[in-house]
Amino acid sequence: MLSMVSIIEALITGLILGALYSLASLGLSLVFGVLDVINFAHGDMIMLASYIVFLVVMATGQLWLSLLVSVITFTALGLLLYFGLIHRLIGKEPLIQIAITVGLGLVLQNIALALFRAEPKALPTSPFPFGIHIGPVSISANRLFVAVISVALIAIVQLYLSKTKYGLASLAVVENREAAWLVGINVPLIYALTFTIGVVLSAIAGFLWMLIGNVDPYLGVIFGLICWIIVALAGLGSVSGILVSGIIVGLLDGLGSLFLTPSGKYIPIYIAFILTVWLRPRGLFGRR
């Protein structure tokens, strides 16, 4: 018999995972919404970022330095990928986009397999090695930190989109690319900026993941599937929708871990995804 404490802790874990999943999905949603490019390498970028965090921490012992290195590296990587590959995919058939980005993901995955094999890697220490107790319920301080930072970054992205010149231009491109061109918006610049922001968000998500989990070459497959499910649940055009959908997926993940086997814990997530696509093809909050 499961105790009420176990159920409450599973729900809290689900909320925390949901916040992180939302942050990881936000970059994918921005790229898909603004550039209209299907990026199946997104999860593998999170995997790559997690490995960079691991390597920097093992080499220097500096956790926060690993975040700085990841952000700088992925800023450069985002620009390199956009100008070297992604901008050529804009306007192409979805099958071409899928083939190229799946190929990119496989390259990243196989590089990780060659360097690290399939052995999971975790950080040797944690920044907050203590728990927070509320009665009989215990919450990891690391997990709480991950949730707070994830929600804060999502709020910052929302402010960027709604209050800044380039953010509003991005929303205009989402609504109507041709009209955006006509009113003088530098659409290629918006494309490059949005893709780079999406890649940097994946780097931060990889860093936060390493505070509560471990990384192996197949982490990108799991993250990629979860991120696409969240984007499909939320639909395009709503940052808050990404957060709500991420929390739904996180709660299903937490409860699945409690009631189902490790290999079957994602079944409720897939069922929710299928029902949403069937009943609301535009997603729960999407405008298109």
N, C-alpha and C positions, 0 to 999 in steps of 0.2 A: 504494500500500500504506500502511495506517495503522500508525504506530509504536505500540509499547507505551506510550510516554509520553503520546501523544494519547489513548489509551483510558483510562489512569489519570486524566488530567486531566478527561476527560469524566465519569468516574464521580464524581470529587470535586465537579465542578460540579453533577452530579445530586444528590448528597447535600445540598449547600448549598441548591439550589433546593427540594429536598424538605422541608427544615426550614422554609423560608419558606412554602411551600405549606401545610404543616401548620398553621402559625400562622394563615394567612389562612383556612383551612377551619375552625379551631376555633370562631371566632365564629359561623359558619353552623351548625355542629353543635349548639352550645349553644342557639341560637334555635330550630332545628328540633326538638331533643329536648325542651326545656322548654316552649316555647310551642306547639309543634306547628303552626308557621306556616312555609309555604314561601316563602322570601324570595329571589326572583330578582333583586333589586336589590343583592345583597351585593357582587358583583364591581364594580358601578358605584360603590359607596361606596369601595372601595379605589382606583378610578380618581380619584374626587374628592379623596380624601386625598392622593394623589400630586401632583395639581395644586396643592393648598394648600401642600405642602412646596416645590414648585417656585417658587410665587409669593412665599412668605416669604423663601426664600433669595435670589431675584433682587432683592427689595426691600431686604433688610437685610444679606445676606451671612452670616447666622447660621444654620448648619445645625441646631443643637440647639434654637434658638428655634422653628424650624419644627416640630419634634416637639412642643414644649409647646403651640404654637398649634393643631396638629392634634388633640391629645388633648382640649384644652379645647373646641374647636369641635365635635368629634364626641361629646363627652359631652352637650353641649347638643342637638346634632342627634339623638342617640339618644333622649333624653327627649322631644323635640318630636315625633319620628316615632312613638314608642310611644303617647303620649297623644293625638296628633292622627290617627293612622291605624292602626297595627299592632294596638292593643287591640281595634279593631272587627273585625279579621280572625280573632281567636281563636275557634275552633269553627266557622268558616265552611267551606263546601265548598272542596276544593283548587283547583277551577277558578277560584273567586272570588279566592283568595289569589294564584294565579299571575297572573291578569289584572291585579290591582292592583299587585303588586310588579314585574311586567314593565313596566307603565306608568310606575312610579316610576323604574325603571332607564332607560327611554327618555327621560324628562324630563331626568335627569342627563346622559345621553349627548348629547342635543341642546343642552343648555346649554354643555357642553364644546366641541361642534362650533362653536357660534355664537361663543364667546369665543376659541378657540384654533385653529379649523379642524382639519384632520387631520394637521397637522405634529407629529411627535414632539418632545417636550421632555425635556431631560436637565439634570442639575445641572452647573454650570460647573466645580466642583471636587469632590474626594472627601475624606472625613475621614482616610483612610489610604492615601495615594498611593504605595504600595509593595507589593511582593510578598514572599511567604515561599517560600523555595526548599528543597526536600528532594531532594537529588541533582539529577537533571534535571527534576524535577517542580516547577512553579511554581504557587502558590496566591495569588490576590488577597487582600490583607489585608481589603479591604472585604467580600468574599464570606465570609471566615471570620468576621468580626464579625457579619454578618447571620445566619449559621448559629448562632453561640453565643447571641446575643440571642433568636433565635426559640425555641431549645430551652429556654433559661432561662425565658422567658415561659410556655411550655407547662407547664413544671414548676410554676410559680407558680399557674397556673390549676388544675392537678391538686391542689395543696395547698389551694387555696381550696375546691374541691369536696369534698375528703375531710376537712378539718380545721376549717372554719369553720361557724358557725351557718347563715349564708345559703347556703353551698355545699351543706351536707347537706340543707337544705330544698329546694334546687333538685333534688337527686337524688331526694328523696321525691316531688316533683311529677312528675318523669319517670316514676317507677314507678307512681304512682297518684294522679291529681289529686284525686279524690273523698276518698280516705283522708287526703290532705294537708290538705284543708279541715277534715275532721272532727277532726284532732288539733290544730287551731289555727294552722296555718301560713297566713301572710298571702300567699295565692297571687298576687293582683294585684301586690303589692310584689315578689315573686320574679320575676314576668313582666317588670316594668319594669326591675329591676336586671339581669336576664339579658340582655335586649335591649340595654341600654346598654353592658354589658360586651362583647357581641358587636360592636357598632358601634365601640367604642374599639379593640378588637383589629384591626378592619379598618383603622383609622387608622394604627396602628403598623405593620401589614403594608405599607400604602402608603408610609410613610416608609422602611422598610427596602428596599422595592423600588427606590426612587429612588437608593439607594446603589449599585445594581448594574445598573440598567436605565433605560429612559425611559418616558414616559407619552404616550399619545394617547387620543382619545375612545373608542376601541374596546378599550382595555386591559381594561375591565370585562367584556367578553364573554368574553375568554380566561380571566381569573381566575374568572369565574362558573362556566364549564364545568369548569375544573380543580377548583375547590372542591367542586362537587356530585359530581364523580367520586370525590374523596377521601372525602367523607362516605358515599357509597354503598359504596365499598370497605371502609371501616372499620365501618360500621353504627353504630347508636346505643348509647351507654352506655360508651364507652371512649375516654378521652383518649389513652392510650398507643396505642390502635388508630389514632387520627387521625395520630399521629406516624409509625407504621410505614407506613401507607397513603400518607402524604405522601412519605415517602422512596422508596417503590416508584414512585410517579408521577414524582418528581424524577429517579430513575435512568433510567426509561424516556424522560423528556424529554432528559436529557443524552446518552444513547446514540442517541436519535432524531436529535438535532442533529448527531451525528457521522456517522451512516450514511445519513441520509435528507435530502431537500431541506427547506428551511425550511417549505414548505407541507405537507409530509408527515410532519414530525417528531412530530406528535401521534397518528399512526395507532396506534403500539404502546399508547398510553395508552387509546385508545378500545377497542381489542381486549381489553385487560385488564379494562376496565370491563364490557364485554358478557359476557365469560366469568364474571366474579364474580357479576353479577346473575343469570346463567343457572344457575350451579352453587351459589351461596350467596346467595339473595335477601336474607338478613339481614346480609350483609357478612361480612368476615373475622373481626370481633371483636364484632359487635353482639349485644345480648341481646334486641332486639325490632326 
